[in-house]
Amino acid sequence: MKSRALGNRPVNGMTLKQLDSLITKTVRRVIRAEIRLRVTRRNGIRKKFSRDFLATFGAWNDPRSAEEIVSEIYANRTTSSRNVEL
């Protein structure tokens, strides 16, 4: 099938100017929808990250008493024989 320039002939009852306007509006609408979708997805990922990150904060859970934990820390300390100069 040969393609021919349409000139100013109507296409499905629309002039080329009307058709161009319709295509432009449709493309803009699709681009806006895609941007909204991407922003929504990104915000959802950020919210989940923030929620997961904040869940790592809070009270320390350990069955031992504070005194037992401190005793363990002191017991596991080591000294070094390195000579460090500042």
Residue, then its C-alpha position, 0 to 999 in steps of 0.5 A: m500500500k502506498s503512503r500519500a501525504l494527506g494534505n488538508r483532507p479529513v481523517n475519520g472526520m477530523t482535520l489534520k490540525q484536530l488530529d495533531s491536537l488529539i495526539t498531543k493531548t494523548v501523549r501528554r496524558v500518557i506521560r503524566a500518568e507514567i510520571r505519577l506512577r513512577v513517583t508513587r512507586r518511588n515514594g512507596i519504596r522510600k516509605k518502606f525503607s524508612r519504616d524498615f530503618l526506623a524499626t531497627f531503633g528501640a530498646w535493647n533486648d537482652p535477658r541479662s541485667a545491665e550489670e551482667i552486660v557491663s561485666e561481660i564488656y569489661a571481661n572481654r577488654t584486651t590491652s595492646s602492647r603496641n606503641v602508638e604515637l600521636 
